[in-house]
């Protein structure tokens, strides 16, 4: 599945008949106005070196997606494969208090961090953790994901896809397993979702659910 990097901090995808932008500098989604959707889609899909449509460039400025000092918009095509769902073990296992405390600390630190620092900082940190990392075999990966899921049940902080994707990614990277976070959207009605995956499996969601969303960003 394809999305486009428009600026270092902004990406776009074609979700049905709409074009949606994600600006991680502002932590906001934007809808390209219907009046310029067709010409913008033509520019995204073209293979030549044409400049972006004037209406699209103006929209980037009005929305503060592109401000003084930013580079001109481009259209770097990015591809996100959707692998299968990681097979989970359903039996509950006993885990020690040390594991509970470690995972509680990760969830709480991630929850606080999302309130104190921009999303972009979290995504940059995740990308650095995953660079050049090793990987767990499938049995150890399932076990580590299962430990997180079981410990997370007892944490009072409300679940949401962004918090738990970042926290689980942090937990897995601490165990030596790199992964990436993927953001997806639907346009009508608008909805946004995120999950983590590696090159073999979706790690904290199900293929049937995430395949309803068009990827708009991946770390």
Beta strands, then each sheet from edge to edge (+ up, - down):
strand 1: 2-7
strand 2: 10-15
strand 3: 18-23
strand 4: 28-31
strand 5: 76-79
strand 6: 84-85
strand 7: 180-187
strand 8: 190-197
strand 9: 201-202
strand 10: 214-218
sheet 1: 4+ 3- 2+ 1- 5+
sheet 2: 6+ 9+
sheet 3: 8+ 7- 10+
end
